[in-house]
Amino acid sequence: MSELIDNSRQRKALLRDLILRLHAGESPDALRAELEEHIHDTPPGEVIEVEQELISQGIPVSEILEHCDAHSHVLKNNLDLRRRHELEPGHPCELLLAENRALVELAGEIENDLAPLTQLDDRVAKSALLSIRGKLNRLMDVDKHYKRKEYLLFPFLEKYGFPGPSEVMWGKHDQIREQLDGSLAILAMDAVNPEELEAGVELVVAPALRAIRDMVDKEEQILLPVLLDKLTEGEWLQVHLQTMDYGYCLVEPNVEWAPARDAAREAKPNGGAADGIVQLATGRIPVEALEKILDTLPVDITFVDHEDKVRYFSQGRERIFTRSRAILGRSVKHCHPPASAHIVEKILEDFRSGCESRAPFWIQMGPRMIHIEYFALRNDAGEYLGTLEVSQNVTPYRELEGEQRILEYRSETNG
């Protein structure tokens, strides 16, 4: 046992040294050769542990993000997901792997289609661009894959003590999303200018396709093996049951996963008062009715407690922002993209200090105007209890004119 511990310490020390040297500017190719010479069968968990330690010691997440592709390049082919796990048909991880294969294949098709594009005459090039745009639109489906990681898998990574690497990977997701948006804009040109097209492909489109393949490597070499080592079958079932909240990416499972009965019991959420009744200051209400009331309100509600942990969210029919039970107990800053997490932290800090009690803002989401407001919750003694986030699609209200009497309404069923 002591020999295994010493080997782990030595590998992690070498990994830490290699990553620091990468950040200092050394060549990934040279360091990869050194890694392959000294390290064999590196457990993927050790990679995440080293990244977490570096973040805990003060290296900014932004710096880790800047160099994470080089980390993967150094480690490529040292880690193997398939040799470690036999996955059952329909398992959530098997679905992620199938989606990865489809993503890599589609990215390769787009690359092959782009290669001769600048050599074609204008008429043929426009036709080819139309086909490529169609494939690129399909590739945008990767957003569903990433959202499932962000909202269903990352909470478990944090639960097991690794919040830093999930922030790094989420930041990389956001970069890829921006690159894909830019790629669509470049390939949507009305007039085909070969020089501009070639420059756009080289600077934006090609890096986006590479980034998607690199992310597949990061998932299969590091993230998924760690999660497979740590998550219980019941936790995987929670992921499975909520997958359709986000949708599938390019492929759909052809078999339903059937975990053990114990896993089903573990995944079932607990809730309710002892006698099924909640006693409030202004009355008593059955838990079932209270839950339906909260889910019927035309707003999304999320409650964050005084420790900044997500404790509750409503489940209305048309949620504005998708939520999953995996976020319960999760730090709220990890429930937002890294680019906006600092804003949420500032709001909570102002609420906790007492200098602010409300923080309203509104954003345009396609044709919808979304109003979002944070409210500080305090008890009668003024002590901070947490924060309530309320989101609402206010587009229909902005369009109201005149008045409508109560008996003039039109029901949803009879129109």
C-alpha angles and dihedrals in degrees: 000000000000089000091055091049091049091049090051091049091049093049092047092047090052092046091050090050092048093049092048090050090050089054089049090058107262119150115272090215093056093046092047090057089051092048093050090051095053108026129059129172094005110191107237090226089068091059091054091044091054093048090049091049092051091050090047089051092057108272104138118244087233090061093048087049091051091056102031093103089057090050089055092045091054093047098040114134093005091096125055124190099187096054090058105047139039105208123207118233110273095017111149090241092052088054091051090051092049090050090050091054090051091048093051092047094049093046088052091051091052092049091051091048092049096050099079096029098105091051094059125093117256097262095048092042091055091052091048091048090054090055092046092050089054091054091045090053088054089049089057084073085084086086089075091052091050094046090055089053093046098047104026107029107028093060089062092047087055092044088059093050107270111106095142100064092048089055089051093050093045089053089053090051090056091050090052091049090053091047092052091049089051091048092055090050092051094048092047094072114135094211119047110227105181095208095048091044093050091049092048093049092048096045102037118005099047093046090050092054091046091049091055091052091046090052089053088056092049091051098046098039100041121000103047097042090052092049092046089053094050112029119088120227088253090056091049087051089055087055091047095050093052099042093097089058085075103026135227127293115231094316136053127210114260093203134044115240113239110198124185119285091247089060091055091054091048093050095050110106119237123223149134137077121284094261096028092255128107115209112212132177092259101037150318124280134180113250091235092054092045091052091050091048092054092045092048096054110105091240138076112243126196124176121206115189129224090273091057092251121139107243106166144009132180121239107217122173094254108033115188095208116032115238131187131197088244089078093061108113090014124128106260092226088064090055092067131064111269090246092064102028092093090059092055090047091053092051092051091046091053091047093049092049091050096237092115135028104178135036114185126180138153136212138190113243106184106296093345128091108214121200115202125184133178118208125195112228117213133172125235090275091056095250115150112251100174143278133293117210115201121186125183139176100233097176094105092051093052089057096053119121133177113350142292123212119226095251092049095071122122116225122227091238101052099027 
